[in-house]
Amino acid sequence: MSVIDKLQNVFNQLNANNLHLLKEIYADNASFEDPAHRIYGINNLTNYFSNLYSNIGSCKFIFNSTTVADKTAFLEWNMHLTHPKLNKGKVVIVSGISKIIFDEKIVYHRDYFDLGEMLYEQLPYLGAIIRQIKKRLGQ
């Protein structure tokens, strides 16, 4: 199984009780970035996911397409997330793309997604304001 296949499998079974799976796919010195964080090292990454999974209800990824060239991959995905404080606990769907650089394991992982779509638009009062601004920008 390729590193990218393993990544997809791990992310769709990952939860607060099996974070040890991260060590199977990430190098000890891996770096991870998303719109809100920059994390270096597998131990810090494991701690990040531990905090993340202690707060969410569920998180599932639908991988739509994958492109691999040499030791770099791009994955297009939709994340289906539930969190008690977002969207009244209902599913939030966020589209994104990950850039992965790997050797035997992943050494670099960067997620690109709209943080506003995932977070700010789901908050009770702020979300309505942001949606109104987006609507006006589209006119």
VEXVEXVO-344900 format. One record per residue: residue in one letter; residue number from 1; x, y, z of N, C-alpha, C in turn. Coordinates in Angstrom, 2 decimals, always signed. Layout:
N
<node type="a" seq="NUM" n_X="X" n_Y="Y" n_Z="Z" ca_X="X" ca_Y="Y" ca_Z="Z" c_X="X" c_Y="Y" c_Z="Z"/>
...
This chain:
139
<node type="m" seq="1" n_X="+0.86" n_Y="-1.18" n_Z="+0.00" ca_X="+0.00" ca_Y="+0.00" ca_Z="+0.00" c_X="+0.90" c_Y="+1.24" c_Z="+0.00"/>
<node type="s" seq="2" n_X="+0.57" n_Y="+2.21" n_Z="-0.82" ca_X="+1.38" ca_Y="+3.43" ca_Z="-0.92" c_X="+1.18" c_Y="+4.32" c_Z="+0.32"/>
<node type="v" seq="3" n_X="+2.10" n_Y="+5.24" n_Z="+0.51" ca_X="+2.00" ca_Y="+6.19" ca_Z="+1.61" c_X="+0.69" c_Y="+6.98" c_Z="+1.52"/>
<node type="i" seq="4" n_X="+0.30" n_Y="+7.35" n_Z="+0.31" ca_X="-0.92" ca_Y="+8.14" ca_Z="+0.13" c_X="-2.16" c_Y="+7.31" c_Z="+0.44"/>
<node type="d" seq="5" n_X="-2.16" n_Y="+6.04" n_Z="+0.04" ca_X="-3.27" ca_Y="+5.16" ca_Z="+0.41" c_X="-3.36" c_Y="+5.01" c_Z="+1.92"/>
<node type="k" seq="6" n_X="-2.21" n_Y="+4.85" n_Z="+2.57" ca_X="-2.19" ca_Y="+4.74" ca_Z="+4.03" c_X="-2.73" c_Y="+6.01" c_Z="+4.69"/>
<node type="l" seq="7" n_X="-2.33" n_Y="+7.16" n_Z="+4.16" ca_X="-2.82" ca_Y="+8.44" ca_Z="+4.68" c_X="-4.35" c_Y="+8.50" c_Z="+4.63"/>
<node type="q" seq="8" n_X="-4.91" n_Y="+8.14" n_Z="+3.49" ca_X="-6.37" ca_Y="+8.18" ca_Z="+3.35" c_X="-7.04" c_Y="+7.21" c_Z="+4.32"/>
<node type="n" seq="9" n_X="-6.48" n_Y="+6.02" n_Z="+4.47" ca_X="-7.05" ca_Y="+5.05" ca_Z="+5.41" c_X="-6.97" c_Y="+5.53" c_Z="+6.85"/>
<node type="v" seq="10" n_X="-5.80" n_Y="+6.05" n_Z="+7.23" ca_X="-5.62" ca_Y="+6.52" ca_Z="+8.60" c_X="-6.57" c_Y="+7.66" c_Z="+8.92"/>
<node type="f" seq="11" n_X="-6.68" n_Y="+8.63" n_Z="+8.02" ca_X="-7.53" ca_Y="+9.79" ca_Z="+8.31" c_X="-9.00" c_Y="+9.42" c_Z="+8.40"/>
<node type="n" seq="12" n_X="-9.41" n_Y="+8.34" n_Z="+7.78" ca_X="-10.81" ca_Y="+7.95" ca_Z="+7.88" c_X="-11.10" c_Y="+7.01" c_Z="+9.03"/>
<node type="q" seq="13" n_X="-10.08" n_Y="+6.64" n_Z="+9.79" ca_X="-10.34" ca_Y="+5.87" ca_Z="+11.01" c_X="-9.81" c_Y="+6.57" c_Z="+12.26"/>
<node type="l" seq="14" n_X="-9.17" n_Y="+7.71" n_Z="+12.06" ca_X="-8.53" ca_Y="+8.42" ca_Z="+13.16" c_X="-9.56" c_Y="+8.94" c_Z="+14.16"/>
<node type="n" seq="15" n_X="-9.24" n_Y="+8.77" n_Z="+15.44" ca_X="-10.05" ca_Y="+9.31" ca_Z="+16.52" c_X="-9.15" c_Y="+9.48" c_Z="+17.74"/>
<node type="a" seq="16" n_X="-9.71" n_Y="+9.94" n_Z="+18.83" ca_X="-8.91" ca_Y="+10.22" ca_Z="+20.03" c_X="-8.24" c_Y="+8.97" c_Z="+20.60"/>
<node type="n" seq="17" n_X="-8.74" n_Y="+7.79" n_Z="+20.25" ca_X="-8.22" ca_Y="+6.55" ca_Z="+20.83" c_X="-7.17" c_Y="+5.85" c_Z="+19.99"/>
<node type="n" seq="18" n_X="-6.90" n_Y="+6.32" n_Z="+18.78" ca_X="-5.92" ca_Y="+5.61" ca_Z="+17.94" c_X="-4.92" c_Y="+6.56" c_Z="+17.27"/>
<node type="l" seq="19" n_X="-4.55" n_Y="+7.60" n_Z="+17.97" ca_X="-3.62" ca_Y="+8.58" ca_Z="+17.42" c_X="-2.23" c_Y="+8.01" c_Z="+17.16"/>
<node type="h" seq="20" n_X="-1.94" n_Y="+6.84" n_Z="+17.72" ca_X="-0.66" ca_Y="+6.17" ca_Z="+17.43" c_X="-0.51" c_Y="+5.86" c_Z="+15.94"/>
<node type="l" seq="21" n_X="-1.63" n_Y="+5.81" n_Z="+15.22" ca_X="-1.58" ca_Y="+5.55" ca_Z="+13.77" c_X="-0.82" c_Y="+6.63" c_Z="+13.02"/>
<node type="l" seq="22" n_X="-0.78" n_Y="+7.83" n_Z="+13.57" ca_X="-0.06" ca_Y="+8.93" ca_Z="+12.91" c_X="+1.41" c_Y="+8.58" c_Z="+12.72"/>
<node type="k" seq="23" n_X="+1.99" n_Y="+7.86" n_Z="+13.67" ca_X="+3.41" ca_Y="+7.49" ca_Z="+13.58" c_X="+3.68" c_Y="+6.49" c_Z="+12.46"/>
<node type="e" seq="24" n_X="+2.63" n_Y="+5.84" n_Z="+11.98" ca_X="+2.79" ca_Y="+4.90" ca_Z="+10.87" c_X="+2.93" c_Y="+5.63" c_Z="+9.53"/>
<node type="i" seq="25" n_X="+2.45" n_Y="+6.87" n_Z="+9.45" ca_X="+2.46" ca_Y="+7.56" ca_Z="+8.16" c_X="+3.32" c_Y="+8.83" c_Z="+8.14"/>
<node type="y" seq="26" n_X="+3.60" n_Y="+9.42" n_Z="+9.31" ca_X="+4.39" ca_Y="+10.65" ca_Z="+9.37" c_X="+5.80" c_Y="+10.37" c_Z="+9.89"/>
<node type="a" seq="27" n_X="+6.79" n_Y="+11.01" n_Z="+9.27" ca_X="+8.17" ca_Y="+10.93" ca_Z="+9.73" c_X="+8.30" c_Y="+11.66" c_Z="+11.07"/>
<node type="d" seq="28" n_X="+9.31" n_Y="+11.31" n_Z="+11.84" ca_X="+9.52" ca_Y="+11.94" ca_Z="+13.14" c_X="+9.65" c_Y="+13.46" c_Z="+13.03"/>
<node type="n" seq="29" n_X="+10.25" n_Y="+13.93" n_Z="+11.94" ca_X="+10.48" ca_Y="+15.36" ca_Z="+11.75" c_X="+9.47" c_Y="+16.01" c_Z="+10.81"/>
<node type="a" seq="30" n_X="+8.32" n_Y="+15.40" n_Z="+10.64" ca_X="+7.31" ca_Y="+15.91" ca_Z="+9.71" c_X="+6.83" c_Y="+17.30" c_Z="+10.12"/>
<node type="s" seq="31" n_X="+6.47" n_Y="+18.10" n_Z="+9.11" ca_X="+5.84" ca_Y="+19.38" ca_Z="+9.38" c_X="+4.43" c_Y="+19.37" c_Z="+8.79"/>
<node type="f" seq="32" n_X="+3.52" n_Y="+20.02" n_Z="+9.50" ca_X="+2.11" ca_Y="+20.06" ca_Z="+9.13" c_X="+1.65" c_Y="+21.51" c_Z="+9.20"/>
<node type="e" seq="33" n_X="+0.94" n_Y="+21.95" n_Z="+8.17" ca_X="+0.41" ca_Y="+23.31" ca_Z="+8.15" c_X="-1.04" c_Y="+23.29" c_Z="+7.68"/>
<node type="d" seq="34" n_X="-1.83" n_Y="+24.16" n_Z="+8.28" ca_X="-3.17" ca_Y="+24.44" ca_Z="+7.78" c_X="-3.39" c_Y="+25.94" c_Z="+7.96"/>
<node type="p" seq="35" n_X="-4.56" n_Y="+26.47" n_Z="+7.61" ca_X="-4.74" ca_Y="+27.93" ca_Z="+7.71" c_X="-4.57" c_Y="+28.51" c_Z="+9.12"/>
<node type="a" seq="36" n_X="-4.59" n_Y="+27.67" n_Z="+10.14" ca_X="-4.50" ca_Y="+28.19" ca_Z="+11.51" c_X="-3.26" c_Y="+27.73" c_Z="+12.28"/>
<node type="h" seq="37" n_X="-2.52" n_Y="+26.75" n_Z="+11.77" ca_X="-1.43" ca_Y="+26.15" ca_Z="+12.55" c_X="-0.21" c_Y="+25.82" c_Z="+11.70"/>
<node type="r" seq="38" n_X="+0.94" n_Y="+25.82" n_Z="+12.35" ca_X="+2.18" ca_Y="+25.26" ca_Z="+11.81" c_X="+2.76" c_Y="+24.38" c_Z="+12.90"/>
<node type="i" seq="39" n_X="+2.93" n_Y="+23.12" n_Z="+12.59" ca_X="+3.34" ca_Y="+22.16" ca_Z="+13.61" c_X="+4.55" c_Y="+21.39" c_Z="+13.09"/>
<node type="y" seq="40" n_X="+5.54" n_Y="+21.21" n_Z="+13.96" ca_X="+6.76" ca_Y="+20.51" ca_Z="+13.58" c_X="+6.99" c_Y="+19.33" c_Z="+14.51"/>
<node type="g" seq="41" n_X="+7.20" n_Y="+18.17" n_Z="+13.92" ca_X="+7.52" ca_Y="+16.96" ca_Z="+14.69" c_X="+6.30" c_Y="+16.12" c_Z="+14.98"/>
<node type="i" seq="42" n_X="+6.50" n_Y="+14.81" n_Z="+14.96" ca_X="+5.39" ca_Y="+13.87" ca_Z="+15.15" c_X="+4.75" c_Y="+14.00" c_Z="+16.53"/>
<node type="n" seq="43" n_X="+5.53" n_Y="+14.28" n_Z="+17.56" ca_X="+4.95" ca_Y="+14.40" ca_Z="+18.90" c_X="+4.03" c_Y="+15.62" c_Z="+18.99"/>
<node type="n" seq="44" n_X="+4.45" n_Y="+16.74" n_Z="+18.43" ca_X="+3.59" ca_Y="+17.93" ca_Z="+18.42" c_X="+2.35" c_Y="+17.71" c_Z="+17.56"/>
<node type="l" seq="45" n_X="+2.53" n_Y="+16.99" n_Z="+16.45" ca_X="+1.38" ca_Y="+16.69" ca_Z="+15.58" c_X="+0.38" c_Y="+15.80" c_Z="+16.30"/>
<node type="t" seq="46" n_X="+0.87" n_Y="+14.80" n_Z="+17.02" ca_X="+0.00" ca_Y="+13.92" ca_Z="+17.79" c_X="-0.75" c_Y="+14.71" c_Z="+18.86"/>
<node type="n" seq="47" n_X="-0.07" n_Y="+15.62" n_Z="+19.53" ca_X="-0.73" ca_Y="+16.46" ca_Z="+20.54" c_X="-1.80" c_Y="+17.35" c_Z="+19.91"/>
<node type="y" seq="48" n_X="-1.51" n_Y="+17.89" n_Z="+18.73" ca_X="-2.48" ca_Y="+18.72" ca_Z="+18.01" c_X="-3.75" c_Y="+17.91" c_Z="+17.72"/>
<node type="f" seq="49" n_X="-3.58" n_Y="+16.71" n_Z="+17.18" ca_X="-4.74" ca_Y="+15.89" ca_Z="+16.87" c_X="-5.46" c_Y="+15.41" c_Z="+18.13"/>
<node type="s" seq="50" n_X="-4.73" n_Y="+15.21" n_Z="+19.20" ca_X="-5.35" ca_Y="+14.83" ca_Z="+20.46" c_X="-6.30" c_Y="+15.93" c_Z="+20.93"/>
<node type="n" seq="51" n_X="-5.84" n_Y="+17.18" n_Z="+20.88" ca_X="-6.70" ca_Y="+18.31" ca_Z="+21.25" c_X="-7.88" c_Y="+18.44" c_Z="+20.29"/>
<node type="l" seq="52" n_X="-7.61" n_Y="+18.28" n_Z="+19.02" ca_X="-8.66" ca_Y="+18.39" ca_Z="+18.01" c_X="-9.75" c_Y="+17.35" c_Z="+18.23"/>
<node type="y" seq="53" n_X="-9.35" n_Y="+16.10" n_Z="+18.38" ca_X="-10.34" ca_Y="+15.03" ca_Z="+18.50" c_X="-11.02" c_Y="+14.99" c_Z="+19.86"/>
<node type="s" seq="54" n_X="-10.49" n_Y="+15.69" n_Z="+20.85" ca_X="-11.18" ca_Y="+15.74" ca_Z="+22.15" c_X="-12.37" c_Y="+16.69" c_Z="+22.09"/>
<node type="n" seq="55" n_X="-12.44" n_Y="+17.52" n_Z="+21.05" ca_X="-13.51" ca_Y="+18.52" ca_Z="+20.95" c_X="-14.55" c_Y="+18.23" c_Z="+19.87"/>
<node type="i" seq="56" n_X="-14.24" n_Y="+17.39" n_Z="+18.90" ca_X="-15.18" ca_Y="+17.18" ca_Z="+17.80" c_X="-16.04" c_Y="+15.94" c_Z="+18.03"/>
<node type="g" seq="57" n_X="-17.19" n_Y="+15.93" n_Z="+17.36" ca_X="-18.05" ca_Y="+14.76" ca_Z="+17.41" c_X="-17.57" c_Y="+13.70" c_Z="+16.44"/>
<node type="s" seq="58" n_X="-17.36" n_Y="+14.10" n_Z="+15.19" ca_X="-16.88" ca_Y="+13.16" ca_Z="+14.18" c_X="-16.16" c_Y="+13.92" c_Z="+13.08"/>
<node type="c" seq="59" n_X="-15.33" n_Y="+13.20" n_Z="+12.35" ca_X="-14.60" ca_Y="+13.79" ca_Z="+11.23" c_X="-14.34" c_Y="+12.69" c_Z="+10.21"/>
<node type="k" seq="60" n_X="-14.86" n_Y="+12.89" n_Z="+9.02" ca_X="-14.73" ca_Y="+11.90" ca_Z="+7.94" c_X="-14.30" c_Y="+12.63" c_Z="+6.67"/>
<node type="f" seq="61" n_X="-13.41" n_Y="+12.01" n_Z="+5.91" ca_X="-12.93" ca_Y="+12.60" ca_Z="+4.67" c_X="-13.42" c_Y="+11.81" c_Z="+3.47"/>
<node type="i" seq="62" n_X="-13.87" n_Y="+12.52" n_Z="+2.47" ca_X="-14.17" ca_Y="+11.93" ca_Z="+1.16" c_X="-13.07" c_Y="+12.45" c_Z="+0.24"/>
<node type="f" seq="63" n_X="-12.22" n_Y="+11.54" n_Z="-0.23" ca_X="-11.13" ca_Y="+11.93" ca_Z="-1.13" c_X="-11.65" c_Y="+11.84" c_Z="-2.56"/>
<node type="n" seq="64" n_X="-11.65" n_Y="+12.98" n_Z="-3.25" ca_X="-12.23" ca_Y="+13.06" ca_Z="-4.59" c_X="-11.24" c_Y="+12.75" c_Z="-5.69"/>
<node type="s" seq="65" n_X="-10.02" n_Y="+13.25" n_Z="-5.56" ca_X="-9.01" ca_Y="+12.98" ca_Z="-6.58" c_X="-7.63" c_Y="+13.07" c_Z="-5.95"/>
<node type="t" seq="66" n_X="-6.71" n_Y="+12.35" n_Z="-6.54" ca_X="-5.33" ca_Y="+12.33" ca_Z="-6.07" c_X="-4.40" c_Y="+12.39" c_Z="-7.27"/>
<node type="t" seq="67" n_X="-3.41" n_Y="+13.26" n_Z="-7.18" ca_X="-2.38" ca_Y="+13.35" ca_Z="-8.22" c_X="-1.03" c_Y="+13.17" c_Z="-7.54"/>
<node type="v" seq="68" n_X="-0.23" n_Y="+12.22" n_Z="-8.07" ca_X="+1.09" ca_Y="+11.95" ca_Z="-7.50" c_X="+2.13" c_Y="+12.10" c_Z="-8.59"/>
<node type="a" seq="69" n_X="+3.19" n_Y="+12.85" n_Z="-8.29" ca_X="+4.33" ca_Y="+13.00" ca_Z="-9.20" c_X="+5.59" c_Y="+12.95" c_Z="-8.35"/>
<node type="d" seq="70" n_X="+6.45" n_Y="+12.00" n_Z="-8.67" ca_X="+7.65" ca_Y="+11.77" ca_Z="-7.87" c_X="+7.26" c_Y="+11.53" c_Z="-6.42"/>
<node type="k" seq="71" n_X="+7.69" n_Y="+12.38" n_Z="-5.53" ca_X="+7.39" ca_Y="+12.19" ca_Z="-4.10" c_X="+6.49" c_Y="+13.29" c_Z="-3.56"/>
<node type="t" seq="72" n_X="+5.65" n_Y="+13.83" n_Z="-4.44" ca_X="+4.70" ca_Y="+14.88" ca_Z="-4.07" c_X="+3.31" c_Y="+14.45" c_Z="-4.52"/>
<node type="a" seq="73" n_X="+2.35" n_Y="+14.66" n_Z="-3.63" ca_X="+0.96" ca_Y="+14.31" ca_Z="-3.96" c_X="+0.05" c_Y="+15.48" c_Z="-3.61"/>
<node type="f" seq="74" n_X="-1.01" n_Y="+15.61" n_Z="-4.39" ca_X="-2.07" ca_Y="+16.57" ca_Z="-4.11" c_X="-3.37" c_Y="+15.79" c_Z="-4.00"/>
<node type="l" seq="75" n_X="-4.08" n_Y="+15.99" n_Z="-2.91" ca_X="-5.34" ca_Y="+15.29" ca_Z="-2.66" c_X="-6.46" c_Y="+16.31" c_Z="-2.53"/>
<node type="e" seq="76" n_X="-7.50" n_Y="+16.13" n_Z="-3.31" ca_X="-8.69" ca_Y="+16.97" ca_Z="-3.20" c_X="-9.68" c_Y="+16.22" c_Z="-2.32"/>
<node type="w" seq="77" n_X="-10.28" n_Y="+16.91" n_Z="-1.34" ca_X="-11.13" ca_Y="+16.22" ca_Z="-0.39" c_X="-12.29" c_Y="+17.10" c_Z="+0.09"/>
<node type="n" seq="78" n_X="-13.27" n_Y="+16.44" n_Z="+0.68" ca_X="-14.35" ca_Y="+17.09" ca_Z="+1.42" c_X="-14.32" c_Y="+16.50" c_Z="+2.83"/>
<node type="m" seq="79" n_X="-14.24" n_Y="+17.37" n_Z="+3.81" ca_X="-14.25" ca_Y="+16.94" ca_Z="+5.20" c_X="-15.67" c_Y="+17.11" c_Z="+5.75"/>
<node type="h" seq="80" n_X="-16.18" n_Y="+16.07" n_Z="+6.36" ca_X="-17.49" ca_Y="+16.09" ca_Z="+7.00" c_X="-17.23" c_Y="+16.09" c_Z="+8.50"/>
<node type="l" seq="81" n_X="-17.53" n_Y="+17.21" n_Z="+9.15" ca_X="-17.14" ca_Y="+17.44" ca_Z="+10.53" c_X="-18.36" c_Y="+17.77" c_Z="+11.37"/>
<node type="t" seq="82" n_X="-18.42" n_Y="+17.21" n_Z="+12.57" ca_X="-19.43" ca_Y="+17.65" ca_Z="+13.54" c_X="-18.70" c_Y="+18.14" c_Z="+14.78"/>
<node type="h" seq="83" n_X="-19.19" n_Y="+19.24" n_Z="+15.30" ca_X="-18.64" ca_Y="+19.85" ca_Z="+16.51" c_X="-19.82" c_Y="+20.46" c_Z="+17.26"/>
<node type="p" seq="84" n_X="-19.92" n_Y="+20.25" n_Z="+18.55" ca_X="-21.09" ca_Y="+20.73" ca_Z="+19.29" c_X="-21.31" c_Y="+22.24" c_Z="+19.21"/>
<node type="k" seq="85" n_X="-20.26" n_Y="+23.01" n_Z="+18.93" ca_X="-20.40" ca_Y="+24.47" ca_Z="+18.90" c_X="-20.48" c_Y="+25.04" c_Z="+17.49"/>
<node type="l" seq="86" n_X="-20.45" n_Y="+24.19" n_Z="+16.48" ca_X="-20.53" ca_Y="+24.65" ca_Z="+15.10" c_X="-21.80" c_Y="+24.13" c_Z="+14.44"/>
<node type="n" seq="87" n_X="-22.51" n_Y="+25.00" n_Z="+13.76" ca_X="-23.70" ca_Y="+24.62" ca_Z="+12.99" c_X="-24.70" c_Y="+23.83" c_Z="+13.82"/>
<node type="k" seq="88" n_X="-24.83" n_Y="+24.20" n_Z="+15.08" ca_X="-25.76" ca_Y="+23.53" ca_Z="+16.01" c_X="-25.48" c_Y="+22.03" c_Z="+16.12"/>
<node type="g" seq="89" n_X="-24.23" n_Y="+21.65" n_Z="+15.97" ca_X="-23.85" ca_Y="+20.24" ca_Z="+16.09" c_X="-24.10" c_Y="+19.42" c_Z="+14.84"/>
<node type="k" seq="90" n_X="-24.63" n_Y="+20.05" n_Z="+13.79" ca_X="-24.89" ca_Y="+19.34" ca_Z="+12.54" c_X="-23.61" c_Y="+19.27" c_Z="+11.71"/>
<node type="v" seq="91" n_X="-23.62" n_Y="+18.44" n_Z="+10.70" ca_X="-22.45" ca_Y="+18.24" ca_Z="+9.86" c_X="-22.08" c_Y="+19.52" c_Z="+9.12"/>
<node type="v" seq="92" n_X="-20.80" n_Y="+19.84" n_Z="+9.14" ca_X="-20.23" ca_Y="+20.93" ca_Z="+8.36" c_X="-19.35" c_Y="+20.27" c_Z="+7.30"/>
<node type="i" seq="93" n_X="-19.53" n_Y="+20.65" n_Z="+6.05" ca_X="-18.73" ca_Y="+20.09" ca_Z="+4.96" c_X="-17.78" c_Y="+21.18" c_Z="+4.46"/>
<node type="v" seq="94" n_X="-16.50" n_Y="+20.85" n_Z="+4.47" ca_X="-15.47" ca_Y="+21.79" ca_Z="+4.05" c_X="-14.66" c_Y="+21.14" c_Z="+2.93"/>
<node type="s" seq="95" n_X="-14.48" n_Y="+21.86" n_Z="+1.84" ca_X="-13.66" ca_Y="+21.38" ca_Z="+0.72" c_X="-12.24" c_Y="+21.86" c_Z="+0.90"/>
<node type="g" seq="96" n_X="-11.29" n_Y="+21.00" n_Z="+0.51" ca_X="-9.90" ca_Y="+21.40" ca_Z="+0.63" c_X="-8.98" c_Y="+20.58" c_Z="-0.25"/>
<node type="i" seq="97" n_X="-7.73" n_Y="+20.97" n_Z="-0.23" ca_X="-6.68" ca_Y="+20.28" ca_Z="-0.97" c_X="-5.48" c_Y="+20.14" c_Z="-0.03"/>
<node type="s" seq="98" n_X="-4.84" n_Y="+18.99" n_Z="-0.07" ca_X="-3.62" ca_Y="+18.76" ca_Z="+0.71" c_X="-2.45" c_Y="+18.57" c_Z="-0.23"/>
<node type="k" seq="99" n_X="-1.34" n_Y="+19.18" n_Z="+0.12" ca_X="-0.07" ca_Y="+18.92" ca_Z="-0.56" c_X="+0.76" c_Y="+18.06" c_Z="+0.38"/>
<node type="i" seq="100" n_X="+1.20" n_Y="+16.92" n_Z="-0.13" ca_X="+1.95" ca_Y="+15.97" ca_Z="+0.67" c_X="+3.30" c_Y="+15.72" c_Z="+0.00"/>
<node type="i" seq="101" n_X="+4.37" n_Y="+15.84" n_Z="+0.76" ca_X="+5.69" ca_Y="+15.44" ca_Z="+0.29" c_X="+6.12" c_Y="+14.26" c_Z="+1.15"/>
<node type="f" seq="102" n_X="+6.57" n_Y="+13.20" n_Z="+0.50" ca_X="+6.84" ca_Y="+11.97" ca_Z="+1.23" c_X="+8.09" c_Y="+11.27" c_Z="+0.71"/>
<node type="d" seq="103" n_X="+8.60" n_Y="+10.43" n_Z="+1.55" ca_X="+9.66" ca_Y="+9.50" ca_Z="+1.18" c_X="+9.12" c_Y="+8.14" c_Z="+1.62"/>
<node type="e" seq="104" n_X="+9.69" n_Y="+7.54" n_Z="+2.63" ca_X="+9.09" ca_Y="+6.33" ca_Z="+3.21" c_X="+7.82" c_Y="+6.70" c_Z="+3.98"/>
<node type="k" seq="105" n_X="+7.85" n_Y="+7.89" n_Z="+4.58" ca_X="+6.71" ca_Y="+8.43" ca_Z="+5.32" c_X="+6.53" c_Y="+9.89" c_Z="+4.90"/>
<node type="i" seq="106" n_X="+5.46" n_Y="+10.50" n_Z="+5.38" ca_X="+5.16" ca_Y="+11.89" ca_Z="+5.06" c_X="+6.12" c_Y="+12.80" c_Z="+5.82"/>
<node type="v" seq="107" n_X="+6.76" n_Y="+13.71" n_Z="+5.09" ca_X="+7.66" ca_Y="+14.68" ca_Z="+5.72" c_X="+7.06" c_Y="+16.09" c_Z="+5.73"/>
<node type="y" seq="108" n_X="+6.09" n_Y="+16.34" n_Z="+4.85" ca_X="+5.45" ca_Y="+17.65" ca_Z="+4.78" c_X="+3.99" c_Y="+17.46" c_Z="+4.38"/>
<node type="h" seq="109" n_X="+3.10" n_Y="+18.12" n_Z="+5.11" ca_X="+1.67" ca_Y="+18.04" ca_Z="+4.85" c_X="+1.10" c_Y="+19.44" c_Z="+5.03"/>
<node type="r" seq="110" n_X="+0.53" n_Y="+19.98" n_Z="+3.96" ca_X="-0.11" ca_Y="+21.29" ca_Z="+4.06" c_X="-1.53" c_Y="+21.19" c_Z="+3.54"/>
<node type="d" seq="111" n_X="-2.47" n_Y="+21.63" n_Z="+4.37" ca_X="-3.88" ca_Y="+21.66" ca_Z="+3.99" c_X="-4.27" c_Y="+23.07" c_Z="+3.59"/>
<node type="y" seq="112" n_X="-4.97" n_Y="+23.16" n_Z="+2.47" ca_X="-5.52" ca_Y="+24.42" ca_Z="+1.99" c_X="-7.04" c_Y="+24.31" c_Z="+2.04"/>
<node type="f" seq="113" n_X="-7.68" n_Y="+25.17" n_Z="+2.82" ca_X="-9.14" ca_Y="+25.22" ca_Z="+2.87" c_X="-9.55" c_Y="+26.58" c_Z="+3.41"/>
<node type="d" seq="114" n_X="-10.82" n_Y="+26.89" n_Z="+3.26" ca_X="-11.37" ca_Y="+28.17" ca_Z="+3.72" c_X="-11.72" c_Y="+28.04" c_Z="+5.20"/>
<node type="l" seq="115" n_X="-10.90" n_Y="+28.63" n_Z="+6.05" ca_X="-11.14" ca_Y="+28.57" ca_Z="+7.49" c_X="-12.48" c_Y="+29.20" c_Z="+7.85"/>
<node type="g" seq="116" n_X="-12.87" n_Y="+30.24" n_Z="+7.12" ca_X="-14.16" ca_Y="+30.88" ca_Z="+7.36" c_X="-15.32" c_Y="+29.93" c_Z="+7.12"/>
<node type="e" seq="117" n_X="-15.22" n_Y="+29.13" n_Z="+6.05" ca_X="-16.25" ca_Y="+28.15" ca_Z="+5.74" c_X="-16.39" c_Y="+27.12" c_Z="+6.86"/>
<node type="m" seq="118" n_X="-15.26" n_Y="+26.72" n_Z="+7.41" ca_X="-15.28" ca_Y="+25.70" ca_Z="+8.45" c_X="-15.68" c_Y="+26.26" c_Z="+9.81"/>
<node type="l" seq="119" n_X="-15.20" n_Y="+27.44" n_Z="+10.13" ca_X="-15.35" ca_Y="+27.94" ca_Z="+11.48" c_X="-16.25" c_Y="+29.16" c_Z="+11.59"/>
<node type="y" seq="120" n_X="-15.83" n_Y="+30.26" n_Z="+11.03" ca_X="-16.52" ca_Y="+31.53" ca_Z="+11.26" c_X="-17.96" c_Y="+31.53" c_Z="+10.76"/>
<node type="e" seq="121" n_X="-18.20" n_Y="+30.93" n_Z="+9.60" ca_X="-19.56" ca_Y="+30.92" ca_Z="+9.06" c_X="-20.49" c_Y="+30.02" c_Z="+9.85"/>
<node type="q" seq="122" n_X="-19.95" n_Y="+29.17" n_Z="+10.72" ca_X="-20.77" ca_Y="+28.25" ca_Z="+11.49" c_X="-21.15" c_Y="+28.79" c_Z="+12.87"/>
<node type="l" seq="123" n_X="-20.57" n_Y="+29.91" n_Z="+13.24" ca_X="-20.87" ca_Y="+30.50" ca_Z="+14.55" c_X="-22.19" c_Y="+31.27" c_Z="+14.47"/>
<node type="p" seq="124" n_X="-23.02" n_Y="+31.21" n_Z="+15.52" ca_X="-24.38" ca_Y="+31.75" ca_Z="+15.45" c_X="-24.50" c_Y="+33.16" c_Z="+14.90"/>
<node type="y" seq="125" n_X="-23.86" n_Y="+34.14" n_Z="+15.45" ca_X="-24.07" ca_Y="+35.52" ca_Z="+15.00" c_X="-23.08" c_Y="+35.93" c_Z="+13.91"/>
<node type="l" seq="126" n_X="-21.84" n_Y="+35.58" n_Z="+14.12" ca_X="-20.80" ca_Y="+35.94" ca_Z="+13.16" c_X="-21.05" c_Y="+35.29" c_Z="+11.80"/>
<node type="g" seq="127" n_X="-21.55" n_Y="+34.06" n_Z="+11.81" ca_X="-21.82" ca_Y="+33.35" ca_Z="+10.56" c_X="-22.81" c_Y="+34.08" c_Z="+9.68"/>
<node type="a" seq="128" n_X="-23.86" n_Y="+34.61" n_Z="+10.27" ca_X="-24.87" ca_Y="+35.34" ca_Z="+9.50" c_X="-24.27" c_Y="+36.59" c_Z="+8.87"/>
<node type="i" seq="129" n_X="-23.42" n_Y="+37.27" n_Z="+9.60" ca_X="-22.77" ca_Y="+38.48" ca_Z="+9.08" c_X="-21.85" c_Y="+38.13" c_Z="+7.91"/>
<node type="i" seq="130" n_X="-21.05" n_Y="+37.08" n_Z="+8.07" ca_X="-20.11" ca_Y="+36.69" ca_Z="+7.01" c_X="-20.87" c_Y="+36.23" c_Z="+5.77"/>
<node type="r" seq="131" n_X="-21.94" n_Y="+35.47" n_Z="+5.95" ca_X="-22.73" ca_Y="+35.02" ca_Z="+4.79" c_X="-23.33" c_Y="+36.21" c_Z="+4.06"/>
<node type="q" seq="132" n_X="-23.78" n_Y="+37.23" n_Z="+4.80" ca_X="-24.34" ca_Y="+38.43" ca_Z="+4.19" c_X="-23.27" c_Y="+39.19" c_Z="+3.40"/>
<node type="i" seq="133" n_X="-22.07" n_Y="+39.28" n_Z="+3.96" ca_X="-20.97" ca_Y="+39.95" ca_Z="+3.25" c_X="-20.65" c_Y="+39.20" c_Z="+1.96"/>
<node type="k" seq="134" n_X="-20.56" n_Y="+37.88" n_Z="+2.03" ca_X="-20.27" ca_Y="+37.09" ca_Z="+0.83" c_X="-21.36" c_Y="+37.27" c_Z="-0.23"/>
<node type="k" seq="135" n_X="-22.60" n_Y="+37.33" n_Z="+0.24" ca_X="-23.71" ca_Y="+37.51" ca_Z="-0.69" c_X="-23.58" c_Y="+38.85" c_Z="-1.41"/>
<node type="r" seq="136" n_X="-23.25" n_Y="+39.89" n_Z="-0.67" ca_X="-23.10" ca_Y="+41.23" ca_Z="-1.27" c_X="-21.91" c_Y="+41.28" c_Z="-2.22"/>
<node type="l" seq="137" n_X="-20.84" n_Y="+40.60" n_Z="-1.89" ca_X="-19.68" ca_Y="+40.57" ca_Z="-2.78" c_X="-20.00" c_Y="+39.88" c_Z="-4.10"/>
<node type="g" seq="138" n_X="-20.93" n_Y="+38.94" n_Z="-4.06" ca_X="-21.30" ca_Y="+38.19" ca_Z="-5.26" c_X="-22.28" c_Y="+38.92" c_Z="-6.15"/>
<node type="q" seq="139" n_X="-22.81" n_Y="+40.05" n_Z="-5.71" ca_X="-23.81" ca_Y="+40.78" ca_Z="-6.51" c_X="-23.16" c_Y="+41.67" c_Z="-7.54"/>
